[in-house]
């Protein structure tokens, strides 16, 4: 605890919290729903023809839908890190999925073996993250879903990073099972001293793989969603809150309860797809991959609808900024078939690619009275712009000056607030460029205006997105000056990662 207090001493906690308390009634709440691996065109309001998303379509009709919103990375952990830290992947510490369970021992849950340590690379504790800022400014904070910012008992868990109530998966690998052996909780209300495991005792009576797996009944997506609704039920109009709902749907595995949502799709596709399973990845088999995938998105849509209803029921909707997005582009894991559902193939690339399909994501914002309903914006931004945007929404001024750690030689904040775009107030500042890098596929990308350069294994490919959104025609040889300009941006923005695993091949 002493380390935690000293680390935040430069934040000026007491004076800020007192000022925040005085302004509580005027300060809007924020609920940020980030689903897992939903593609740009996987909902009706973005052109999807085969999957019903009535609540998300309604949300878009009540708010602003963005057409050029970007993740900060094409895969889960670093995408979430860019959101939490306000840094792009040339600066943030977590740049990939570094797993801590691989070399861990195992423990028993019933007849099932599971890992003794689970989780990913911790966020850098020297750099402040969004929930810490909001907690410091008088907000109640809750997070439900995937953490992905540190392994159990590490220096970076919900307990140590500004979260009051947490329930979900500390480890994103554990999230491959929708009927897991346990979920994680950190609850000040329950008196937890640290993140704990909550064994799902009905599930652990049955096997993790094969026919007996279907006898498990404790479906994690439903459990996480119900805990989020309970948390919302406890919220009061005069106590501002930040809810980060990192829901796991529609990520593989493709499985869910056989209820009315699944039955609405089962047997209704002229083409179906079988998936034999992948035990090493914890993906159980399915004979109805198309129906499962479609139903998982509709199930997510129903959960968003219940959140909207809860805000109405509590009288909180008018003072709550409700945001929906996806962590990165669509996956092709566990039997998922993006070619089938995105039949027009508007964007090239999937998850793990820095082509548009891997990083361009759906993004909807509803803020009654402040964001004009039914609007569409082509404002270009990325996840690292959400820290300054959230601060502007909450009236947290000068966040860079106040939260820069003086003990760091360089404490980067890369975001630009899109508050002016949302509200129409003030002039919208524009990025000179957006930046991505991802070591697993050895890819980088820079977008400047309509120019987009993708770098694969050190080789540069240049596209003009104004005429080639699918990134089919490489113009690098025709515009060497543009290529050199974008190379210089990479040279300027890339910092050597502290973890060598995240090294990447820079362009020649």
N, C-alpha and C positions, 0 to 999 in steps of 0.2 A: 504493500500500500504506500510506503514511503516513496518508492520509485515513481508510482503513479502521480502522487501529489507534486513531486518536484518536476516531473515532466510537464505538467500543466500549469506550473507556477507562472510562466510567462503569459498565460492566457487572460489573467485578470478575472478570475471566475466570480468572486463575490459581487463586485460592482456591476458586472454585466448581468448576472442573474437577478440582482435587485431591480435594475432598470427594466429587464424583460418582464418581471412580475407585474410592474406598474402598467405595462403596455399589453398585458396578456389578452384582453378582450378584443383588441384591434388586430392581433396577429393571426394570420391565417394558418390553418393546419395544412399539412402536406401528407398525402398518401401516394407512395411511389410503388407501382406494381410492375415488377420486372419478371416476365415469364422466361422460360428456358427453351431456346432454340426454335422459336416461332419465326418463320420467314417473312419477308417483306409483303408477300402476296398471300398470306395464309388466313386472312379474314376478309369478310365481304366488302367492307369499306375500302379495302386496298385491291379489290378485283377478284377475290376468291369466288369460284362458282359452285364448288361442290360441298362446302362446309358451312353450316349455319352458325353465325356469330351475331345474333340480334342485339345483345347487350353492348358489345363493343361497337357495333354500328350505331347504336343509340348514343353511346358516349361520344363518338365522333360528331354526330349531329348536334350535340350539346356543347361542343368545344372546338378545338383547333387540331386538325390532322396535318402532320408534317410529311412531306414527300422526300426530303433530303436530310433525314436524321441518320446519324451514324453511331454505331457502337464504338468503343475505344479499342476493341480488339476482336478478332474473329473467333475467340473461344472463351469459355466461361470465366475462370479465375481472373485473368488479366482484364477482361471486359468489366467485371465488377470492381476491380481495383481502380480502373480509370474513373469510374463513377465515384467511388468512395474518396479518392485522393485528390481529384481535380487535376490529375497529371496524365499526359499521354504516355504511350509505352516506350518512348525513348527516354523517359525520365523516371517513371514509377518503378518501385522495387519489384513488384510482382508482375512478371511479363509472360508467364506461362503457368501450366499446371504442374507444379512440383509437388509430388505426393510423399506423404510421410508414413503411409500404411504399408508400403511395399516390403520394408525390412522389419516390420513389427511382429511381435509374437501374436498368438491367438488366445481367445477365451471362448468358453462354451455358453451358448444360449440354447437350452434344450439339447437336441442332438446336433446343433449347428455350430460350426466354428466361425468366429468372426475376429476382426483385428483388434488388438489391444490398444493401438494408437491409430486415430483416423484424422485426416485433414490435409490441408495444403499449406503452401508457403505463407508464413505470417506477413501481414502488412508491416511496413517499417514504422515502429512506434515513435520514431523521432519526428514523423510527419503527421499532422493532424488529419482526421477523416471527418466526413459529414456528420455522423451522429455525435461525435465529440463536440463539434462546433455548436450543434443545436442543443445538446444537453447543457453546455456552458451558458447558453442564452435563454434558459428557462423553459425549454421544451421537454415534454415527456417523450421518450423514444421507445419504439417497439419494432422488432424485426422478426419476420416469420417466413421460413423457407431455407434457402441455401445461404450459409455464411461464407465459405470459401476464402476467408481472410486469415487463416491460421489453423493449426491442428489443435486438438484437445491438449490442455495444459501448456500451451505455448504462450508467448508474450503478447499475442494478439488474438483475443477471443471476445465474444460479446460482453463478457464481464469487464474487460479492461479497456474497451473502446467506445464507451458512451451509450450502451444499450441498457435500458431498464428491464425489458421483458423480451426474451427470445425463445423460439420453439422451432425446431426443424432439423436440418442436416448440417452439422459442422463440416462434414466431409462430402464433397460433391461426388466422389466415387460411391459412397454409401447410397447416394440418391439414384444410382442405377437401379436399385430395387424399389418398386413402389409398395411392396409389402415387406418392409425391412424387419430386422431383429430389434432395432431400437431407434429412437430419435433422441435429439439432444435438447436440453432446456437450460436456460439461465433466467431465473425469475427473482427479482428483489421482493416481489409480493409474497412469493412462497418461501422466502428466507434462504435461497440458495447462496452458498459461499463460493461456488464456482460452477462451471458448466457441468451438468450431470447427464447421465444416460437414463432414458426412460425405456425400460424393456417393454416391448409389445408382446405380452405374454400369450395372447391367442396365436399370434404369428409364430412364435418360437416353438409351439407344439408341432409345427409342420416344417417340412424341408424347404430349403432356399431355392431348390431347382427341381424341375420335373413335375410329374402329375400331382404330387402332394402339395406343391406350392400353391395350387389353385384352391386349396382349403384354407389358406390364410385370408382373413377378413379385415384386418386393420390396415386400411388404405391410407398411405402417408399423405397424399394430396388432400384428402378430406380432413384428416386430423389436423394438419397445419392450418388449413383454411378455417376450421372451427375455432382454433386457438386465436387466430387473427380476429375473428368476429367477436369472441369473448373480450378481447382487449379493446376493440372499438366500443363494446357495450359499456365499458368502464370509463370512457372518456367524457369529459364535461366541457361545456361551451366556453368556460372562462379559463381553461387550462390548455394552452396550445400544444399540439402533438405532431410528431413526425413518425409516420409508419412506413417502414421499408418492407414490402411484401415480395420476397424473391421466390415466387411460386415455381414449382418444378415441371409442371405441364408445359408443352407436350414432349418433353425429352424422353428418349427411350429409357426403360423398356416399354413396349407397346402393350400395356395391360391395364385393366380397370374393372370395377364392379360391372356385372352384366345387368345393368338397370335400363331404364327407359332411354337414357342418352345413348348407350351403346346399341341397344336394339333398334333405334331409329336408323342406324347405318348398316347393321349386320344384315348381309344378304341383299343389299340394295345397290351395290356397285357391280356393273357389268364385268369389270375386271377385279379380281382379288389377288392378293399376294401372300405367299407363305414365307415364314422366316423360321429357319431351323434352330435358332437360338445360339448364344455365345456365352458359355458358362464362365469363361475367364473374365468377361466384361460384366457379368451378372445380368445378361439379357435373356429372359426366358422366351421360349418359342411361341409363335402364334400362327394360326392359319388364316387370320383375317386382319392382316397388317393395315390395309387401307381403312377398314371400318374402325379399327382401334385408333389410328392416328386422327381421323376426322372427329371421332367421338371425344378424344382427349382435348382437342381445341374447343369443341362445343362445351365440354365440362368446364374448362377454364373460363369460357365466356359466361357460363351460369354462375361461377364464383364471383366474377366481376359484377354481375347483376346483383348478387346478394350483398356485396360491399356497397353498391350504390343504394340499395334499399335500406341498408343499415344506417347509412349517413342521413337518409331522409327520415327514418324512424327516430333517430336521435336529434333531429333538428340541426345537424352539422353540415349539411351539404353546401349551403350558401357560403360558408366560411372555410371550405376545404378545397384545396387544389388537388385534383385527382388526376394522376398520370398513369398511362399504360404504355409499356414498351416490351421489347425482347432483348435478351443479353447479347445476341449475335445472330448471324444468319442461320438458315435451317440445316438440320442434320440429315444424314443418310444412315443412321445407326439403328440397330434393333429391328430392321425391316421397314423403316420409313422410306417413302418413295416420293421425292420432290418432283421428279419428272412427271409423275401421274397427276399430282395436285396442282402444280404450277405449269399447266400445259402450254402457256404462252412463253415460258422461259424468258421472262423480261430481263432478268439479271443473270450474269455468269457467276458461277462459283457457289460453294456451300460454306458452312462452318469450317474454320481453319484456313480459309483463303482470304487474301486481301483484295481479291476482285470484289465488285460491288455486291454480289450475292452473299458474301461472307460477312460484310460489315454494314450494309444499308439495312435499316430496321424500321418497323412500324413505330410510330410515336404519336400519342394522342394526349392532349391536355384539356381538362375541363376546369374552369374557375368561374362560377356564376357571377355575373356583374362586371367581370374584369376581362375575360376572354370572350370574344364575340362567337356565338354559337354557329356551327356549320361552316366554319372557315377552313381554308386549306392554305398552308404556307410552304413555300419552297426554300425557306431559310436553311442554310447549311450549318450544321453544328454536330458536335460529338459528345459522348458521355462526360468528358472532362469539363464541359461547359455547365454541367448541372450544379456543381458546388456554388459558383457565383450566382447562378439563377435562383437556387434555393435561398441563398443569403439575401438576395434582393427581395424575394417574396416575403421573407420573414422580417425584413427591416434590419438585418445584421450588416452594419456598415464597415467598410475598410477591412474586410476579412483577410486580405493578403497581409496588410501591415500588422494586424493584430495576431495572426496565427502563424506567421513565418517563424520558424525556429532559429533563433540567432546562433545556436550551436552548430548548425549545419552550414557548410561552405556555400552550398547552393540548395535552397529549399524551393523547388519549382511549383508554381501554380500556373497551369496552362490554359485555363478556361476563360471564356468571355460570356457574360450573362446574356441570355435571350429574353430577359424580362421585357425589353422594349417591343420585341416581336409579339409576345404574348398579350401585352396590354395596350399597345399602340402609344405608349408614353415614352417620349425621348427618342433619340436617334439610335438605331441598332448598329453597334460596332461589328465589324466583320473580321473574320480570321484571314490572315494573309494566306494560310494553308492549313490543312489537316494532315495528321501524321499517324502512321501505324507501323508496327513491326511485330513479327511473330516467329520465334525460333524453330518451332516444331516443323513447319513447312518451309522454313528459311525464306520468308517473304517479308517485304516491306511495301509500303505504299505512301504516296504523297498526293494530295489533291490541292491544286491551286487554281481557283476559278473553275473553268471547264476542263482544264488539263488534269489528267490522272496518270501518274507513273506507278506501275507495279514492278517491283524488283524481285526476281526469283533466282536464288543461288548466285546473286551478284549481277545478273543480266537485267537490263532495263527495258521495259516495254511501255510505250507512251500511247495514250488514248485521248480522244476529244469526246467527252461525255455529251456534249451538246448534239452530236450527230451519231454517236456510237455508244449508247448506254450499255450495250451488251459486251463492250470491250473486245471486239473482234479484229479491229484493224490497227496493227502496231505502226505508229508514226515516228518511232524513235530515230530512224535513219533520215527522215525528212526534216526533223526539227531538232538538230543537235544542240542548239542554243537553249531550247526549253529543257532538254534532258539535263544539260549541265547546270542549269539554274535549280532544278529539282534535286539533283545530286548534292548541290551545295547546301540545300535545306537539310538533307539527311545528315550531312557532315556536321552541320550546326546543331541539330536537335538530338542526335544519338549520343547518349552517354554510356560508358562501359557499365554493364550490369554488375551488381555486387555478387550475384550468383552466376558462375560461369556457364551453368546449364542454359542460361538465357542468351548466350552469345549468338550473333547472327552475321551472315556474310554481307558486308556493305558493298555497294556498287564499285566497280573498278574506277 
